[in-house]
Amino acid sequence: MSKEEKKAVEQTAKQKAKKSSAKKPNVFVRFGRKMKEVFSELKKVSWPTFGKVLKDTGIVIAVVLVFLVVIALFDMGLTELLALLTGMKI
C-alpha cells in the first residue's frame, strides 16, 4: 500500500469514528421534528370539497353494489349447475 492509500484509509476510519460518536438527538426531539414535517406537508395538500367527497363516495358504493349483484348471480348460477350435475338439492 502506498502512503496516499494508507492516508485515505486512515481518514475514512476517522470519519466513521466521528459519525458513530456523534450523539443522536433525543427521541422526543426527533419525533417533534417528524411531526413538524408531517404538518408542513399536510398544509400543501389540496383537499376536496365536501360535495366532491359525497359524489365520489356515492360512485364507490354504486360500483360495489353492482359487483355484489354480479358475483351473487354468478354464485347462484354455479350452485344450480352443481345441483344439476350431482342431482342433489343444495
KAVENVEN-V480466 format. One record per backbone hydrogen bond with DSSP energy under -1.0 kcal/mol. CO is the residue of the C=O (numbers start at 1). NH is the residue of the N-H. If there is no record, write none. Layout:
# KAVENVEN-V480466
co:nh
CO:NH
CO:NH
This chain:
# KAVENVEN-V480466
co:nh
2:6
3:7
4:8
5:9
6:10
7:11
8:12
9:13
10:14
11:15
12:16
13:17
14:18
15:19
16:20
17:21
18:22
26:30
27:31
28:32
29:33
30:34
31:35
32:36
33:37
34:38
35:39
36:40
37:41
38:42
39:43
49:53
50:54
51:55
52:56
53:57
54:58
55:59
56:60
57:61
58:62
59:63
60:64
61:65
62:66
63:67
64:68
65:69
66:70
67:71
68:72
69:73
70:74
71:75
72:76
73:77
74:78
75:79
76:80
77:81
78:82
79:83
80:84
81:85
82:86
83:87
